[in-house]
């Protein structure tokens, strides 16, 4: 821990000592780890209380997402703490924050809007390295392979598609290359920059349109594109689980999709058999039941944000009476979740066999309801 005279008051009686750099009325902070908990409450609230050189000060918080600004701030830490200590403490930071002292802070009553501001900034923060998060992990890659296989099958007759939470375009680009037209919606403008640049480099820009919206505001597309303007829609592994306003989606989708149009939802499952058995055998009962609450908070999940875990029946019920469920597939069921991928490496000689079993069992009742994630195929009803 750096020698420091700054403390961040997270809650009454709980203060976190931190290294810092001060420039006038700006205080810069660095969170080294993805799972660091102290940035979350001050980013969500939009304000921080600091004790600097014995003086108590407050200010508005900002998650720095511009690469040039991050680099500049890191250079200030390097200058202050020197090479060896900088490399030990800040060599590979996950978050860079700035507290603007004296700046007006959000009213606590603005909690819901602040949540979306926080969500946007967190995804902006990882937009340019998001592909590494997906394709640098065998299980995350498997998730995208399975969802893309299903989308190709279900969307075979579809041409005009809406995607909710496109991220960096793991599935989007493949659908564009196969001749589909996609309207990609995402809360993060930087994610949309990434996917737009990829489409441009591959000569696919004419088939892609991006819209910067949180998932809850999907109804805004109706005035732009009109009712029944999409043949199909999908949202996989992210947007649905981070959207507290998910109940606004089904009626908006029902209006946007043509009659009998399919919608594929990929979601973080409330019931993961691999986790429940694995953590249960190790006596980690908090992790066994970790997905059951109203949300899985940062630090208890593998994500940098809170997530809402859903069971397949519950998610299906949220979409009734606008959609009917046609099928459920658990992904993965037999293989470990992405944060436990090291256990898969122990079975390299049997990995392909395990993948085949996982795929088959993940489509079979009751195992299809017990995967780390699930893919829910639904159909628009009249």
C-alpha positions as CSV (number, residue, x, y, z in Angstrom):
1,X,0.0,0.0,0.0
2,X,1.5,3.4,-0.9
3,X,2.6,5.8,1.7
4,X,-0.2,8.4,1.6
5,X,-2.0,11.2,3.4
6,X,-5.3,10.7,1.5
7,X,-8.2,8.6,2.8
8,X,-11.4,7.9,1.0
9,X,-14.4,7.7,3.3
10,X,-16.6,4.9,1.8
11,X,-19.0,4.7,4.7
12,X,-19.1,6.2,8.2
13,X,-16.2,4.5,10.1
14,X,-14.7,3.0,7.0
15,X,-11.9,4.8,5.3
16,X,-9.6,3.5,2.6
17,X,-6.0,4.9,2.3
18,X,-5.0,5.6,-1.3
19,X,-2.2,6.9,-3.3
20,X,-3.1,10.1,-5.2
21,X,-2.0,13.0,-7.4
22,X,-3.5,16.4,-6.9
23,X,-3.7,19.1,-9.6
24,X,-5.4,22.2,-8.2
25,X,-9.0,21.2,-7.5
26,X,-8.6,17.8,-9.1
27,X,-7.6,14.7,-7.2
28,X,-6.6,11.6,-9.3
29,X,-7.0,8.1,-8.0
30,X,-6.2,4.7,-9.4
31,X,-7.9,1.3,-8.8
32,X,-5.5,-1.5,-9.7
33,X,-7.8,-4.4,-9.6
34,X,-11.0,-5.1,-11.5
35,X,-12.6,-6.4,-8.2
36,X,-11.6,-3.3,-6.2
37,X,-14.8,-2.3,-4.3
38,X,-14.0,1.2,-3.2
39,X,-14.5,2.9,-6.6
40,X,-18.1,1.5,-7.0
41,X,-20.0,3.5,-4.3
42,X,-18.4,6.8,-5.3
43,X,-18.9,6.3,-9.0
44,X,-22.5,5.2,-8.5
45,X,-23.2,8.2,-6.3
46,X,-21.2,10.6,-8.4
47,X,-19.5,12.1,-5.3
48,X,-16.7,11.3,-2.9
49,X,-15.6,12.5,0.5
50,X,-11.8,12.6,0.9
51,X,-9.5,13.5,3.7
52,X,-6.5,15.1,2.1
53,X,-3.6,16.3,4.3
54,X,-6.0,16.2,7.3
55,X,-8.6,18.4,5.4
56,X,-12.1,16.9,4.7
57,X,-13.2,17.8,1.1
58,X,-15.9,16.6,-1.2
59,X,-16.3,16.5,-5.0
60,X,-17.9,15.0,-8.0
61,X,-16.4,11.8,-9.3
62,X,-15.6,10.8,-12.8
63,X,-14.3,7.6,-14.3
64,X,-11.7,8.6,-16.8
65,X,-12.3,6.8,-20.1
66,X,-10.3,8.8,-22.6
67,X,-7.0,7.0,-23.3
68,X,-5.0,10.2,-23.7
69,X,-6.2,11.5,-20.3
70,X,-5.5,8.1,-18.7
71,X,-1.9,8.2,-20.0
72,X,-1.4,11.7,-18.8
73,X,-2.6,10.9,-15.3
74,X,-0.5,7.7,-15.1
75,X,2.6,9.8,-16.0
76,X,1.8,12.0,-13.0
77,X,1.7,9.0,-10.7
78,X,5.0,7.8,-12.3
79,X,6.6,11.1,-11.6
80,X,5.3,11.2,-8.0
81,X,6.0,7.7,-6.9
82,X,9.0,6.7,-9.1
83,X,9.5,3.7,-11.4
84,X,9.7,0.7,-9.0
85,X,6.8,1.8,-6.8
86,X,4.7,2.8,-9.8
87,X,5.2,-0.6,-11.5
88,X,4.3,-2.4,-8.2
89,X,1.2,-0.4,-7.5
90,X,-0.1,1.1,-10.7
91,X,1.6,-0.8,-13.6
92,X,-1.7,-2.2,-15.0
93,X,-4.6,-0.2,-13.6
94,X,-8.2,-1.1,-14.2
95,X,-9.8,2.2,-13.3
96,X,-8.5,5.8,-13.3
97,X,-10.7,8.2,-11.4
98,X,-10.8,12.0,-10.9
99,X,-12.5,13.8,-8.1
100,X,-13.4,17.4,-8.9
101,X,-13.2,19.1,-5.6
102,X,-15.9,21.7,-4.9
103,X,-17.9,20.7,-8.0
104,X,-21.6,20.3,-7.5
105,X,-22.4,16.7,-6.8
106,X,-25.6,14.8,-7.9
107,X,-28.6,14.8,-5.7
108,X,-29.1,11.4,-4.0
109,X,-32.7,11.4,-5.4
110,X,-31.1,11.0,-8.9
111,X,-30.0,7.5,-8.1
112,X,-31.6,5.8,-11.1
113,X,-30.1,8.2,-13.6
114,X,-26.8,8.0,-11.8
115,X,-26.9,4.2,-12.2
116,X,-27.0,4.6,-16.0
117,X,-24.2,7.2,-16.0
118,X,-22.1,4.7,-14.0
119,X,-23.0,1.8,-16.3
120,X,-22.1,3.9,-19.4
121,X,-18.7,4.9,-18.0
122,X,-17.8,1.3,-16.9
123,X,-18.4,0.0,-20.4
124,X,-16.7,3.0,-22.0
125,X,-13.7,2.2,-19.8
126,X,-13.2,-1.3,-21.2
127,X,-14.4,-0.8,-24.8
128,X,-11.0,-0.9,-26.4
129,X,-9.9,-4.1,-24.5
130,X,-13.3,-5.9,-24.6
131,X,-12.3,-8.3,-27.3
132,X,-9.5,-9.5,-25.1
133,X,-12.0,-10.2,-22.4
134,X,-14.1,-12.3,-24.8
135,X,-11.6,-14.0,-27.0
136,X,-8.8,-14.3,-24.4
137,X,-11.0,-16.7,-22.4
138,X,-12.0,-20.2,-23.7
139,X,-15.4,-20.1,-22.0
140,X,-16.3,-16.6,-23.1
141,X,-15.4,-17.6,-26.7
142,X,-17.6,-20.7,-26.3
143,X,-20.5,-18.5,-25.2
144,X,-20.2,-16.4,-28.4
145,X,-19.8,-19.5,-30.6
146,X,-22.9,-21.1,-29.2
147,X,-25.0,-17.9,-29.4
148,X,-23.8,-17.2,-33.0
149,X,-24.7,-20.8,-34.0
150,X,-28.2,-20.3,-32.7
151,X,-28.6,-16.9,-34.2
152,X,-27.7,-18.2,-37.7
153,X,-30.3,-20.9,-37.4
154,X,-33.1,-18.9,-36.0
155,X,-32.4,-15.8,-38.1
156,X,-32.0,-17.7,-41.4
157,X,-35.0,-16.0,-43.1
158,X,-34.4,-12.7,-41.3
159,X,-32.7,-9.7,-43.0
160,X,-33.3,-6.6,-40.8
161,X,-32.2,-7.3,-37.2
162,X,-32.1,-5.2,-34.0
163,X,-29.4,-6.0,-31.4
164,X,-29.6,-4.8,-27.8
165,X,-26.2,-4.4,-26.1
166,X,-23.9,-5.0,-29.0
167,X,-20.6,-4.5,-27.1
168,X,-17.7,-4.7,-29.4
169,X,-19.6,-6.7,-32.0
170,X,-18.6,-10.4,-31.3
171,X,-21.8,-11.6,-33.1
172,X,-22.7,-8.5,-35.0
173,X,-19.8,-8.5,-37.5
174,X,-20.5,-12.2,-38.4
175,X,-24.1,-11.4,-39.1
176,X,-23.2,-8.4,-41.2
177,X,-20.7,-10.5,-43.2
178,X,-23.6,-13.0,-43.9
179,X,-25.7,-10.2,-45.5
180,X,-27.8,-9.2,-42.5
181,X,-28.6,-5.6,-41.8
182,X,-28.2,-4.8,-38.1
183,X,-29.3,-1.8,-35.9
184,X,-26.9,-2.1,-33.0
185,X,-28.0,-0.5,-29.7
186,X,-25.6,0.1,-26.8
187,X,-25.4,2.3,-23.7
188,X,-21.6,2.9,-24.3
189,X,-20.7,5.3,-27.1
190,X,-17.1,4.0,-27.1
191,X,-18.4,0.4,-27.7
192,X,-20.3,1.8,-30.7
193,X,-17.1,3.5,-31.9
194,X,-15.3,0.2,-31.7
195,X,-18.0,-1.7,-33.7
196,X,-18.3,1.0,-36.3
197,X,-14.6,1.0,-36.9
198,X,-14.5,-2.7,-37.3
199,X,-17.4,-2.6,-39.8
200,X,-15.6,0.2,-41.7
201,X,-12.4,-1.8,-41.9
202,X,-14.3,-4.8,-43.3
203,X,-16.4,-2.9,-45.8
204,X,-19.7,-3.5,-43.9
205,X,-20.6,0.0,-42.8
206,X,-23.6,0.2,-45.2
207,X,-25.3,-2.7,-43.3
208,X,-24.7,-1.4,-39.8
209,X,-26.5,1.4,-38.0
210,X,-25.6,2.3,-34.4
211,X,-27.8,3.9,-31.7
212,X,-26.6,5.1,-28.3
213,X,-29.3,4.1,-25.9
214,X,-29.7,2.1,-22.6
215,X,-31.8,-1.0,-23.2
216,X,-34.7,0.4,-21.2
217,X,-35.2,3.1,-23.9
218,X,-35.6,0.8,-26.8
219,X,-39.0,2.2,-27.5
220,X,-37.2,5.3,-28.8
221,X,-36.5,3.3,-32.0
222,X,-40.2,3.1,-32.8
223,X,-40.4,6.7,-34.0
224,X,-37.2,6.3,-36.1
225,X,-37.9,2.9,-37.7
226,X,-41.6,2.3,-37.3
227,X,-43.7,-0.6,-36.0
228,X,-42.9,-4.0,-37.4
229,X,-39.6,-2.8,-39.0
230,X,-37.4,-5.6,-37.8
231,X,-37.5,-9.3,-38.8
232,X,-35.8,-10.4,-35.6
233,X,-33.9,-9.2,-32.4
234,X,-31.4,-10.4,-29.9
235,X,-29.5,-9.5,-26.8
236,X,-26.8,-11.8,-25.5
237,X,-24.8,-12.0,-22.3
238,X,-24.9,-8.5,-20.8
239,X,-27.5,-5.9,-21.5
240,X,-30.4,-7.8,-20.0
241,X,-28.6,-8.6,-16.8
242,X,-27.5,-5.1,-16.2
243,X,-30.8,-3.4,-17.0
244,X,-33.0,-2.7,-13.9
245,X,-35.7,-1.3,-16.3
246,X,-36.0,-4.6,-18.2
247,X,-39.8,-4.6,-18.0
248,X,-39.9,-1.8,-20.6
249,X,-38.3,-4.1,-23.2
250,X,-41.0,-6.7,-24.1
251,X,-43.7,-4.2,-25.2
252,X,-41.1,-2.1,-27.2
253,X,-39.8,-5.2,-28.9
254,X,-43.3,-6.4,-29.6
255,X,-44.0,-3.2,-31.5
256,X,-40.7,-3.2,-33.3
257,X,-40.7,-6.8,-34.6
258,X,-42.9,-8.1,-37.4
259,X,-45.5,-10.8,-36.6
260,X,-44.0,-14.0,-35.4
261,X,-40.5,-12.4,-35.3
262,X,-38.0,-14.2,-33.1
263,X,-36.1,-12.8,-30.2
264,X,-33.0,-14.5,-28.7
265,X,-32.0,-13.6,-25.2
266,X,-28.7,-14.7,-23.7
267,X,-28.7,-14.2,-19.9
268,X,-26.6,-14.8,-16.8
269,X,-28.4,-17.7,-15.0
270,X,-29.6,-17.7,-11.4
271,X,-29.0,-21.4,-11.1
272,X,-25.5,-22.6,-12.1
273,X,-25.1,-26.3,-11.2
274,X,-21.3,-26.2,-11.7
275,X,-20.9,-23.3,-9.2
276,X,-23.4,-24.7,-6.7
277,X,-21.7,-28.1,-6.6
278,X,-18.1,-26.8,-6.7
279,X,-18.5,-24.1,-4.0
280,X,-20.7,-26.5,-2.0
281,X,-18.1,-29.1,-1.8
282,X,-15.6,-26.5,-0.7
283,X,-18.0,-25.1,2.0
284,X,-18.3,-21.7,0.4
285,X,-22.0,-21.4,1.0
286,X,-22.1,-17.6,0.3
287,X,-20.9,-18.3,-3.3
288,X,-23.3,-21.3,-3.7
289,X,-26.2,-18.9,-3.1
290,X,-24.5,-15.8,-4.5
291,X,-26.7,-15.4,-7.5
292,X,-30.0,-15.7,-5.7
293,X,-30.4,-12.1,-4.4
294,X,-32.1,-9.3,-6.2
295,X,-28.7,-8.4,-7.7
296,X,-25.2,-9.9,-7.6
297,X,-23.0,-7.0,-6.4
298,X,-19.5,-6.1,-7.6
299,X,-17.1,-8.2,-5.6
300,X,-19.5,-11.2,-5.4
301,X,-19.7,-11.6,-9.2
302,X,-17.0,-11.8,-11.8
303,X,-18.1,-8.6,-13.4
304,X,-17.1,-4.9,-12.9
305,X,-20.8,-4.0,-12.4
306,X,-23.8,-5.3,-10.4
307,X,-25.8,-7.8,-12.4
308,X,-29.3,-9.2,-12.1
309,X,-29.3,-13.0,-12.4
310,X,-32.4,-14.5,-13.9
311,X,-33.8,-18.1,-14.1
312,X,-35.0,-19.0,-17.6
313,X,-38.6,-19.4,-16.5
314,X,-38.6,-16.0,-14.7
315,X,-37.1,-14.2,-17.7
316,X,-39.6,-15.9,-20.0
317,X,-42.4,-14.7,-17.7
318,X,-41.2,-11.1,-18.0
319,X,-41.7,-11.3,-21.7
320,X,-45.3,-12.7,-21.5
321,X,-47.8,-12.0,-23.0
322,X,-45.8,-10.3,-25.8
323,X,-43.6,-13.4,-26.6
324,X,-43.8,-17.1,-26.1
325,X,-40.8,-19.3,-25.2
326,X,-39.8,-21.9,-27.8
327,X,-36.6,-23.3,-26.4
328,X,-33.9,-23.0,-23.6
329,X,-30.3,-23.9,-23.9
330,X,-27.8,-23.9,-21.0
331,X,-24.4,-22.5,-21.9
332,X,-22.1,-23.9,-20.6
333,X,-23.6,-26.6,-18.4
334,X,-20.9,-29.2,-17.9
335,X,-17.9,-26.9,-18.4
336,X,-16.9,-24.3,-15.8
337,X,-17.9,-20.6,-15.9
338,X,-15.5,-18.2,-17.4
339,X,-13.9,-17.2,-14.1
340,X,-13.1,-20.8,-13.3
341,X,-11.7,-21.7,-16.8
342,X,-8.4,-22.9,-15.1
343,X,-10.3,-26.1,-14.2
344,X,-10.9,-26.8,-17.9
345,X,-7.2,-26.5,-18.6
346,X,-6.7,-29.6,-16.4
347,X,-8.6,-31.7,-18.9
348,X,-7.0,-30.6,-22.1
349,X,-6.9,-34.2,-23.6
350,X,-10.6,-34.5,-23.0
351,X,-11.6,-31.0,-23.8
352,X,-13.2,-31.6,-27.2
353,X,-15.2,-34.5,-25.8
354,X,-16.3,-32.4,-22.8
355,X,-17.4,-29.6,-25.2
356,X,-19.5,-32.1,-27.2
357,X,-21.2,-33.4,-24.0
358,X,-21.7,-29.9,-22.8
359,X,-23.4,-28.9,-26.0
360,X,-25.7,-32.0,-26.0
361,X,-26.6,-31.8,-22.3
362,X,-27.1,-28.1,-22.5
363,X,-30.1,-28.7,-24.8
364,X,-31.6,-31.4,-22.7
365,X,-34.0,-31.0,-19.8
366,X,-33.3,-30.3,-16.9
367,X,-29.7,-29.5,-17.6
368,X,-30.7,-26.7,-20.0
369,X,-31.9,-24.7,-17.0
370,X,-28.7,-25.1,-15.0
371,X,-26.0,-23.6,-17.1
372,X,-23.8,-20.6,-16.2
373,X,-25.8,-18.7,-18.8
374,X,-28.8,-19.7,-20.9
375,X,-30.1,-18.8,-24.4
376,X,-33.8,-18.3,-24.5
377,X,-35.5,-18.4,-28.0
378,X,-38.8,-16.6,-28.0
379,X,-41.4,-15.8,-30.7
380,X,-43.6,-12.7,-31.0
381,X,-47.2,-13.4,-30.4
382,X,-50.2,-11.4,-31.9
